[in-house]
Structure formats: structure tokens, C-alpha cells
Amino acid sequence: MNSPLEDLWAVKANLFLLPSVASRAGLEHPTIVGNRKLEPETAKLVREIMSSGRNAMSLTRERTVLEALSELWPGIVAAAARRATRGGRHPSA
């Protein structure tokens, strides 16, 4: 059974990959489309980032990972909570 930390980790890990794919190949790339089914919460967050006019470079250019994650943290926590609920877990369990 996953813990809340595993849900947070999964969302954060996917946010290191998916924006790069979406920035280079678009939101209809098979990796993004596949993640709509496998990790819909993170795919939604990526769509929100991209539709706001941002791309992978804008998230990390001249910034540390901590700075990039701090900006996205509210969305990461919300996505992890939805992921936990989808998995039948209470988000804070």
C-alpha cells in the first residue's frame, strides 16, 4: 500500500519528465497521452502548466530544483491527494 509520501514522490518525479516531453513534442505525445490514464493527476498538472504559457525550461531556468518545486508545491500536494484518493487511500493516511 502506498503512503502519502509515495504519492508526493510519484507526482514530483513525473513533473521532472512530463513537462519536458510536452514542451518538445506537445500534449498529444504518446507519453503524455499514456500518463492521462496512468497518472491522470500529474498529467492534469502538466496540462495546467503548459496552458498557462509555461514550458519545461521556464520552470527550471536559473533556478534550483527546490525553487521550482516550491512554486509548484500547492499543485503537487493537490495532485498527490487526488492520486491517493484514486488509489483508495486517505490523502493524509
N, C-alpha and C positions, 0 to 999 in steps of 0.2 A: 504494500500500500504506500502511495506517495505521501510525503509530508508537505506542508506549506512551503518549506524551503525548496523542495524539489520542483514545485510548480513555479516558484520565482526563478529558479535556476533555468528551467526549460524556456521560459519566456525570454529571459536575458540572453541566453545562448542563441536562440533563434533571431534575436534582434541584432546579433553580430553578423549574421549571414543574410537574412532575407532582404533588408534594405539595399544591400549591395546588388543582389540579383535583380530586384525591382528597378533600381536606378539604371542598371546597364541593359536589361532585357525587357523591362516592362512588367506590369502587374498580371499579364496573361502568360508569363513564362511558366512552363510545367512545374517548376519548383514552388512557385507562389501558388499556383492553382492547386497543387497537391497538398500544400500546407493549409489551404482553406478547409480541407477535410481532416487532416491530421492534427493541426494546431490552429483551429479557427480563431482563437482569441488573439494569438500573436499575429496571424495574417490580417486580422481586422486592424490591429495597431499599426502594422506596416502600411496598410491602405490609408489610414488616417494621416500618417506621417507624409506619405507621398502626395496625397491630395491637398495637403497644406502647402505644397510647393517645395518641400524639402527633399533632399536625396541623401544617400549614404555619406557622401563627402561633407555635406553641411552639418551632419551630426558629429563628425569627428575632427574636422579640420582645425588644427591648432588647439585641440582640446584633449584633455586626458580622458581615459575611459570613465573615470569617476565623474567628471564633469558632464559627459554625455549621458551617463546613466541617471545622474541627478535630475537633469532636465526631463527625462522620460519616466522618472520613478512613479509618479501617480498613475500613469497609464500601464506601467509594468505591474504594479500591485493590483490594479483593477483586472487586468488580463489574467493574472495568476489566480485571483479569486474566482473568476468565471471558469477557468480551467479546472480548479479544484471542485467546483460545483458540478461541472460536466462529468467529472470522474467519480461523482457520488461522495465526495468528501466535503466536510465543512471547511470553508476557507481558512479558519483560524485553528483547526484541529491539530 
